[in-house]
Amino acid sequence: MADESSVRRRKPEPATDTPPESETAESQDEKPKRDAPKKSKKKSTKDLLDDDESSSHVLDVFRVLTFLVLAYFGLSYLVSSGETYTWGVTNGSKYLKTDWWMKQLRGPIYLTPEELAGYDGSDPDKPIYLAINGSIYDVSSNARTYGPGGSYRFFSGCDAARGFVTGCFAEDRTPDMRGVEEMFLPLDDPTVDRHWTAAQLAELKKKEMAEAERKVQEGLTHWVNFFKNSPKYDFVGYVKRPEGWPGTEPKRPLCEQAAKGRKKRVVPKEGK
């Protein structure tokens, strides 16, 4: 029995390939790392959003550049009055001239009639100015008309508002409009005027005067607006008048040309 027990104790234990528990756990942790196939790296949502934002910025820049190019051509066309799309104008618009911008920054000037007379075009180093109803305009761009020898040279270097209405360019180089309405009034004639009673004639003359004054104002306003709205002539400033003007000067008679246009009253027909 003792020998059998001894034999049983010396019997070798069966071999096993199972590693220790600690090694098994370690192997199980590392095995997936070694054996798992490599996965392709996918972009995160943040990366996709960044890419979209970058593309949007490029598109915005392209839009801005396109707008600037179109604006460049459009402004060139407008400023040059349809002459060019590339600003290559021979006689550029006033907005492209340094002198024009200097005038805007300087503000309006004030000249006495005597000072204004020095800008009639006789001095080539000075611009040509004319005034109408107290406002001064630079008409140098049309020197052939307003300069020496020009058909409208009489208006340069002065305020000839009266001449614009009467048509007497040489005689009426003055802004004094007193009496101009007479050119639109009918002539008195006893033979014709006897067809009205004294009261009727007085009422008729009041209406005639109102209509004549309206025509004078209408004629003057036409020329005032002509220079005010003209793109060719720049506003410069104002004429300084002495205190009390025009009462400080004698009233001018109606010029011959304007006086010749006056007619007698028309006798109303029977029943009217």
Residue, then its C-alpha position, 0 to 999 in steps of 0.5 A: m500500500a505504501d508503495e502504491s501511495s508513493v507511486r501515485r504521488r510521483k505521477p507527473e501532472p498532465a501538461t497544459d498549454t493554458p497560460p497563467e490567468s494574468e497572461t491570458a487576460e493580457s493576451q486577450d486585451e492585446k489580441p484585438k489590437r494586433d489582429a483587427p484590420k486597420k479602419s479608414k479614418k473618416k472626417s468628423t462632422k466638424d471637419l465637414l462643416d469647416d470644408d463647407e464654410s471654406s467653400s462658402h468663403v471662396l464663393d463669397v469672394f468670387r461674388v464680390l469681385t464680380f460685383l466690383v467688375l460690373a460696378y466698374f463698367g457701369l459707373s464708367y458708362l454712367v459717368s462718361s454719359g455712355e461714351t466708354y466703359t473703361w473711363g478712357v474719355t477724352n473730355g471726362s465728366k466733371y466728376l472726374k476732374t480735380d477742379w470740380w471736387m476742389k470747388q465742392l470743398r471750397g463752397p460757393i464764392y461771392l463776387t460783386p458785379e465789378e469782380l464778376a466782370g473780370y470773368d468775361g473770357s477776355d483773360p485766358d487764365k480765368p474761367i468764363y462766368l455768367a450769372i442769372n438771377g444772382s447765381i453764378y455759373d462756370v460756362s468755360s466748357n462752351a467758350r465758343t458760345y460765351g467767350p469773346g466773339g461768341s453769339y452769347r458773349f454778352f451774358s459773360g462777366c455779368d448778370a444779364a437776367r433781363g436780357f434773357v427775357t427781353g432778347c436785347f442782349a447788348e442793351d439789357r446786361t443787367p439783372d434789374m427786371r423792373g418794367v420788363e412786364e411791359m413787353f407783354l402788355p397791349l398798347d393803349d389806344p383810345t379808338v380801341d379802348r372806347h369799347w370798354t367802360a372805365a371800370q371794365l378797362a381798369e379791370l381788364k388792365k389788372k388782368e393784363m398786368a397779372e398775365a404779363e408778370r406771369k410771362v416774365q416769371e415764366g421766361l426767367t424761370h426757364w433760363v434759371n432752370f436751364f443753367k441750374n440743371s445743365p450738366k455742362y455748367d457748374f454752379v460757382g456762387y452768388v453775386k453780391r448786390p449793394e444794400g437797397w438794390p435795385g432801388t439804388e439805380p434808375k428804372r430802365p426803359l423797355c428796349e426797342q426790340a421788346a417794345k416793338g412786339r407790343k400790340k393793341r388790344v383786340v376788340p371783343k366780338e359782339g356777343k362775347 
